[in-house]
Amino acid sequence: MWENFVKFIHDISDWLEAIGFITAIITVVKVFLLDNQVRRLKEKHLFQVRIEEHLDDLKKSSKNISNNLDDFPRKTKDLRREISQCLQHCLSLSKKVESGQLQNLKPVIKRAKRIQRAAYKEKSRFWMISIFQRAPIIEVDIEEIYMLLNSLITETEHFNKDLKKSIK
């Protein structure tokens, strides 16, 4: 009789051990999923807190690009500086928003990087040097990034309005 009782206790302890192991695995999976949700919530909160600042900075950059675009050949350095600042704002914004939410963000970043890498001066008249030299900035590139930047600003404003409505 005592042997049957010991065997029964041993079987129960085996079952409880298996149930405890399964519970531990389920807990680890839930903590991992909850951690991802907390991280996403933190990113959304950071986006909501900083969106107005980003919009103001992007609008200021757009205005400065527009003003400098009128006198393009002489204001190339100012345009490069402003586009570089715009690139930093866009990169910061891209960290806070999920991919695909702002359609014009990646094209603005791509064009701004291209302008940042462009040559300062016209191509050399020596053909060997001109092969390795980067293409200079042209006015069409600046106009293109200006249009994309304005589209991004409008898209971000609409996204912000939708986000505020969904929170209420």
Buried (B, 14 or more C-beta within 10 A) or exposed (E): EEEEEEEEEEEEEEEEEEEEEEEEEEEEEEEEEEEEEEEEEEBBEEBBEBBEEBBEBBBBBBEBBBEBBEEBEEBBEBBBEBBBBBBEBBEEBBEBBEEEEBEBBBBBBBBBBBBEEBEEEEBEEEEEEEEEBEEEBEEEBBBBBBBBBBBBBEBBBEBBEEBEEEEE
